[in-house]
Amino acid sequence: MDPLHSGSRGKHPAARPRVAFTSLPSQVLPSRLLRPRLVARVAVLAAVVVAAVPAHAQPSVVAPPPDSVTHFPDVRFTGRVHVQGYYADNGPYATTVGPSSTVFMRRVRLEARGFITPRIAFIVMPSYEQGRSGSVRLLDTYLDFRLTPLKSTENVVVWRVGNEKRPIGRYELTSSNNLPSLERGAGRGLVPAQSNDLFLGNNYLAWDIGTSLIWIGGSGRYSLQAGAYNGVGEASSRDNNDSKAMGGRGTATVWRKLNVGASYYVNNVVATDTTPRRDVAEVDFVWGRAGEPGLYLLGDYMQGQAQTSAGERMRGATLVAAYHVRNPGLRGLYALEPAVMLDVGDPDTRQSDNQAYLVRVAAAAYFARNAHLRVAYEHQTFADIRPSIGAVRTQVTVSW
């Protein structure tokens, strides 16, 4: 578990919200972007965050080291292994999505995490993902500096620097150790046209190098995060222009297990600083926590501009529902969990026949809290005349 986030991408499966809002200083943004429309969006996000009510205890907080830690630095090791396979009737798309069946190492991650001092925590996470360009990557790799007293729980301020996931998208920020739908987007073997695929492909999601400030209030019931990043993603070894991407996120629990969130982010990945920046706005909610007993329900809606000269307006929505049954009475099983995912991706809202739809029905058998097998049937269809794809996907997930 991330020592500074009690669960956002750690070994214990939990959908932890991350929170943020950021201002967009005029010295960074071109003057033509300081328009009423942009200012209004920032004001709306600020209003959502400021109005956040005390919420569902899902803190992203730098917790003091446990009492058992008496010497520093203190280093712990965790990891995960995800092995995935699929069979898909994707013949018409073989040249772009690959073979109709395969088994591959979806993720192999060995993580070092711990404390340098009681106020300074770190994580280093290399990752191997078979079959992708740059299969060995350095993902979460950052330092967290706690700026408030160790005994304080009502208000905690943390400064982070390094490579982290940009604070955008509820499902994107949910740990891969326990995704009820196996994949956040289409997954290999399907056409990468779903909501997560669109915004990941336009460099709005996932990891980037930069710095952020995190504030946690009310013992973790609500919080804010503001960040500035290079904007080119973790795969690039250097920035490609003088512009910096900026964004933020806010979350709050509004009733019982219902937690809501909103994100806003601006970026320019083109090597010319005069290119207009593109933006994305996102709202989401979650009920419950992934991998915990009872109902888990998550919804995520994103809308933004493509990183192209035309700046097409994209949008996408994801809905995930699961029900976790602990101790089902079957010998050798820790839990059972049926789930369903509904997703739509729209790469250009000006067109009426280019959407992609995905229905994924899954079931998980848990052999232990951190070891399970998932099997899913998925059906991807398109608004135009392209043929649909049916597939069966399975994954063995183990973390420690």
Secondary structure, 3 states (H helix, E strand, C coil): CCCCCCCCCCCCCCCCCCCCCCCCCCCCCCHHHCCHHHHHHHHHHHHHHHCCCCCCCCCCCCCCCCCCCCCCCEEEEEEEEEEEEEEECCHHHHHHHCCCEEEEEEEEEEEEEEEEECCEEEEEEEEECCCCCCCEEEEEEEEEEECCCCCCCCEEEEEEEEEEECCCCCCCCCCHHHCCCCCCCCCCCCCCCCHHHHHHHCCCCCEEEEEEEEEEECCCCEEEEEEEECCCCCCCCCCCCCCCEEEEEEEEEEECCEEEEEEEEEECCCCCCCCCCEEEEEEEEEECCCCCCEEEEEEEEEEEECCCCCCCEEEEEEEEEEEEEECCCCCCCCEEEEEEEEEEEECCCCCCCCCEEEEEEEEEEEEECCEEEEEEEEEEEECCCCCCEEEEEEEEEEEC
